[in-house]
Amino acid sequence: MPDFSASAALWPTIFTVLLALADCFLGFKLSKFWISLAGFVLGAALGGWLASLLSIEGWLLLLPILLLGVVGALLAYRIYRGGVFLLCFLTAFVGIYALIPIPWAGALVGCAAGLLAGALSLKLLRPALILSTGIGGGLCAGAGLLPLLGLKNPLWGLLAGVALAIAGVAVQFHTTSEEEG
């Protein structure tokens, strides 16, 4: 009988790579979705933190997580510029964090890159969204391709990520117009 446990363990990686590729090549067109998703993630994280402070356990734990996640998604969607800042911050953070193998260094450099991307997004909405989603998605997809292709050297992930980022940014600038921003 074939062993499906190894291939089943790859599904989360495949899903992550597909989301990263969608972000890389369609990030600007999907910005309202990504903004809502970023707001949900931030709200859900806040809900989980609040639940742990209040020592909520069991199924009741899902209530603050889901409630604050939905509130975060709605707020990010309604306050578009704030959502754009959040989206650009998160995509830059995740893209950089995925590249740096030391967690604290990845978080520090990722936060700096995220703040820079978020601040730029407030002045240059379309280019900042395209650059942050293209670069963040490309780098994240490149890092995720390593285990899918059976490669061990992180340099290959970086090279694939840079190539995907360049292609994704080019596609997004080519397929969107200034009026869409």
VOPAGU-2260 file (C-alpha; in pm, 1 decimal, decimal comma):
REM VOPAGU-2260
SITE   aa  ch    i         X         Y         Z
SITE  MET   A    0       0,0       0,0       0,0
SITE  PRO   A    1     143,1     343,7     -91,7
SITE  ASP   A    2     242,0     583,9     183,4
SITE  PHE   A    3      41,9     903,9     142,9
SITE  SER   A    4     167,9    1068,5     462,5
SITE  ALA   A    5     466,8    1232,0     291,6
SITE  SER   A    6     258,4    1383,7      11,5
SITE  ALA   A    7     -15,6    1488,3     255,9
SITE  ALA   A    8     241,5    1685,4     454,3
SITE  LEU   A    9     314,6    1892,9     141,7
SITE  TRP   A   10     -42,7    2023,6      98,2
SITE  PRO   A   11       1,7    2321,5     332,3
SITE  THR   A   12     319,4    2415,1     144,3
SITE  ILE   A   13     144,2    2379,8    -192,5
SITE  PHE   A   14    -143,5    2597,3     -69,2
SITE  THR   A   15     100,2    2859,5      62,0
SITE  VAL   A   16     294,2    2865,7    -264,8
SITE  LEU   A   17     -29,8    2904,5    -464,5
SITE  LEU   A   18    -140,5    3195,9    -244,2
SITE  ALA   A   19     203,6    3352,9    -273,8
SITE  LEU   A   20     194,1    3320,3    -653,2
SITE  ALA   A   21    -152,7    3478,6    -663,4
SITE  ASP   A   22     -14,8    3760,5    -448,8
SITE  CYS   A   23     290,1    3794,8    -673,2
SITE  PHE   A   24     105,3    3811,9   -1006,1
SITE  LEU   A   25    -243,0    3939,7    -907,0
SITE  GLY   A   26    -177,6    4130,0    -584,3
SITE  PHE   A   27    -304,7    4467,4    -705,3
SITE  LYS   A   28    -619,1    4326,0    -864,8
SITE  LEU   A   29    -692,1    4123,9    -550,7
SITE  SER   A   30    -596,5    4405,0    -311,4
SITE  LYS   A   31    -938,9    4435,5    -145,9
SITE  PHE   A   32    -938,3    4060,9     -76,1
SITE  TRP   A   33    -580,2    4070,2      55,8
SITE  ILE   A   34    -658,7    4377,8     265,4
SITE  SER   A   35    -958,3    4203,3     421,0
SITE  LEU   A   36    -753,9    3887,9     479,5
SITE  ALA   A   37    -473,3    4087,8     643,5
SITE  GLY   A   38    -729,0    4260,7     868,4
SITE  PHE   A   39    -880,0    3924,4     959,6
SITE  VAL   A   40    -540,5    3775,8    1046,7
SITE  LEU   A   41    -445,3    4074,2    1260,7
SITE  GLY   A   42    -785,7    4077,3    1434,1
SITE  ALA   A   43    -776,2    3700,2    1491,3
SITE  ALA   A   44    -426,3    3725,8    1639,9
SITE  LEU   A   45    -550,5    3999,7    1871,0
SITE  GLY   A   46    -849,0    3781,5    1962,1
SITE  GLY   A   47    -619,5    3486,9    2040,6
SITE  TRP   A   48    -400,2    3708,2    2255,5
SITE  LEU   A   49    -705,9    3842,4    2437,9
SITE  ALA   A   50    -839,1    3489,5    2490,5
SITE  SER   A   51    -507,8    3380,4    2640,5
SITE  LEU   A   52    -506,5    3682,0    2873,8
SITE  LEU   A   53    -856,0    3592,6    2990,5
SITE  SER   A   54    -765,2    3221,1    3014,7
SITE  ILE   A   55   -1045,8    3120,9    2778,0
SITE  GLU   A   56   -1023,1    2753,0    2680,1
SITE  GLY   A   57   -1201,7    2495,8    2467,3
SITE  TRP   A   58   -1448,2    2587,4    2194,8
SITE  LEU   A   59   -1511,1    2921,5    2361,8
SITE  LEU   A   60   -1158,4    3017,2    2254,8
SITE  LEU   A   61   -1280,5    3048,3    1893,9
SITE  LEU   A   62   -1532,3    3321,1    1981,3
SITE  PRO   A   63   -1289,7    3613,6    2037,1
SITE  ILE   A   64   -1063,0    3490,0    1757,1
SITE  LEU   A   65   -1341,7    3478,4    1498,5
SITE  LEU   A   66   -1521,1    3787,6    1626,2
SITE  LEU   A   67   -1213,0    4009,9    1627,0
SITE  GLY   A   68   -1099,7    3854,3    1298,2
SITE  VAL   A   69   -1424,9    3955,5    1128,1
SITE  VAL   A   70   -1411,2    4302,7    1287,0
SITE  GLY   A   71   -1050,6    4340,4    1168,3
SITE  ALA   A   72   -1143,3    4234,1     814,2
SITE  LEU   A   73   -1433,9    4479,2     799,8
SITE  LEU   A   74   -1226,8    4765,4     937,6
SITE  ALA   A   75    -938,6    4698,8     698,8
SITE  TYR   A   76   -1179,6    4687,7     404,9
SITE  ARG   A   77   -1368,9    5001,1     506,3
SITE  ILE   A   78   -1060,6    5206,8     595,2
SITE  TYR   A   79    -894,2    5137,9     260,6
SITE  ARG   A   80    -572,1    5333,8     313,6
SITE  GLY   A   81    -521,4    5173,8     655,3
SITE  GLY   A   82    -583,3    4837,3     495,8
SITE  VAL   A   83    -332,9    4913,7     220,4
SITE  PHE   A   84     -74,0    5004,0     486,2
SITE  LEU   A   85    -148,7    4678,4     669,4
SITE  LEU   A   86    -134,8    4471,6     350,0
SITE  CYS   A   87     194,3    4624,7     235,7
SITE  PHE   A   88     339,5    4582,1     585,0
SITE  LEU   A   89     237,3    4215,2     607,1
SITE  THR   A   90     349,2    4116,9     256,8
SITE  ALA   A   91     690,2    4280,0     304,9
SITE  PHE   A   92     723,1    4126,8     652,3
SITE  VAL   A   93     630,0    3773,2     539,4
SITE  GLY   A   94     850,3    3788,8     230,1
SITE  ILE   A   95    1156,6    3898,2     427,9
SITE  TYR   A   96    1083,6    3671,3     725,7
SITE  ALA   A   97    1063,4    3368,4     493,4
SITE  LEU   A   98    1412,6    3442,1     362,7
SITE  ILE   A   99    1601,8    3486,3     689,3
SITE  PRO   A  100    1656,2    3158,3     876,9
SITE  ILE   A  101    1717,2    3322,9    1216,9
SITE  PRO   A  102    1366,4    3400,4    1356,0
SITE  TRP   A  103    1450,0    3711,7    1559,0
SITE  ALA   A  104    1656,2    3861,0    1274,5
SITE  GLY   A  105    1385,2    3777,6    1022,3
SITE  ALA   A  106    1123,2    3943,7    1242,2
SITE  LEU   A  107    1338,4    4254,2    1296,7
SITE  VAL   A  108    1431,2    4303,8     931,0
SITE  GLY   A  109    1077,2    4206,1     826,4
SITE  CYS   A  110     926,0    4471,2    1056,0
SITE  ALA   A  111    1159,2    4737,1     917,2
SITE  ALA   A  112    1075,7    4638,7     558,7
SITE  GLY   A  113     705,9    4625,8     647,4
SITE  LEU   A  114     706,2    4973,5     797,9
SITE  LEU   A  115     887,2    5110,3     495,0
SITE  ALA   A  116     646,2    4940,9     252,5
SITE  GLY   A  117     345,4    5056,7     455,1
SITE  ALA   A  118     466,3    5416,5     470,3
SITE  LEU   A  119     537,9    5420,0      96,5
SITE  SER   A  120     191,6    5281,6      29,6
SITE  LEU   A  121      32,1    5591,2     177,9
SITE  LYS   A  122     211,2    5816,4     -73,1
SITE  LEU   A  123     234,4    5590,3    -379,2
SITE  LEU   A  124     -68,2    5361,5    -358,0
SITE  ARG   A  125     -52,8    5169,4    -688,4
SITE  PRO   A  126     326,1    5128,0    -714,7
SITE  ALA   A  127     356,2    5038,6    -345,1
SITE  LEU   A  128      81,7    4777,4    -368,7
SITE  ILE   A  129     231,5    4627,8    -682,7
SITE  LEU   A  130     586,0    4624,5    -544,7
SITE  SER   A  131     493,7    4488,7    -202,7
SITE  THR   A  132     263,4    4216,2    -332,4
SITE  GLY   A  133     492,5    4126,2    -624,2
SITE  ILE   A  134     810,3    4113,4    -418,4
SITE  GLY   A  135     655,5    3966,0    -103,1
SITE  GLY   A  136     462,3    3702,6    -297,8
SITE  GLY   A  137     759,2    3616,9    -518,2
SITE  LEU   A  138    1001,1    3574,9    -227,9
SITE  CYS   A  139     752,0    3372,0     -25,8
SITE  ALA   A  140     676,0    3146,5    -325,6
SITE  GLY   A  141    1046,9    3102,2    -393,4
SITE  ALA   A  142    1109,4    2991,1     -35,6
SITE  GLY   A  143     809,1    2757,4     -49,0
SITE  LEU   A  144     927,3    2591,6    -368,3
SITE  LEU   A  145    1236,9    2450,1    -196,0
SITE  PRO   A  146    1064,1    2157,1     -21,0
SITE  LEU   A  147     834,1    2097,6    -319,7
SITE  LEU   A  148    1132,2    2057,0    -552,4
SITE  GLY   A  149    1340,3    1869,0    -296,0
SITE  LEU   A  150    1609,3    2135,5    -281,4
SITE  LYS   A  151    1807,9    2205,2      33,7
SITE  ASN   A  152    2018,1    2512,3     -52,8
SITE  PRO   A  153    1824,5    2831,0      40,1
SITE  LEU   A  154    2011,3    3017,0    -235,2
SITE  TRP   A  155    1789,1    2841,8    -490,8
SITE  GLY   A  156    1481,3    2966,6    -306,4
SITE  LEU   A  157    1619,5    3319,2    -306,2
SITE  LEU   A  158    1702,1    3305,7    -677,8
SITE  ALA   A  159    1359,0    3162,5    -761,4
SITE  GLY   A  160    1195,7    3423,1    -537,8
SITE  VAL   A  161    1381,3    3711,1    -702,1
SITE  ALA   A  162    1293,4    3581,8   -1050,8
SITE  LEU   A  163     927,4    3540,9    -953,4
SITE  ALA   A  164     922,5    3885,4    -789,5
SITE  ILE   A  165    1059,6    4053,1   -1102,4
SITE  ALA   A  166     811,3    3869,6   -1323,2
SITE  GLY   A  167     519,9    3939,3   -1088,0
SITE  VAL   A  168     595,3    4312,1   -1062,3
SITE  ALA   A  169     630,6    4336,5   -1441,6
SITE  VAL   A  170     300,5    4154,2   -1499,2
SITE  GLN   A  171     115,2    4370,7   -1247,5
SITE  PHE   A  172     246,7    4699,6   -1388,3
SITE  HIS   A  173     157,7    4579,2   -1737,3
SITE  THR   A  174    -195,2    4458,3   -1653,9
SITE  THR   A  175    -315,6    4743,6   -1430,7
SITE  SER   A  176    -373,7    5111,1   -1495,7
SITE  GLU   A  177    -321,2    5418,3   -1280,1
SITE  GLU   A  178    -699,2    5472,8   -1266,5
SITE  GLU   A  179    -751,7    5142,6   -1084,2
SITE  GLY   A  180    -558,3    5270,6    -781,3
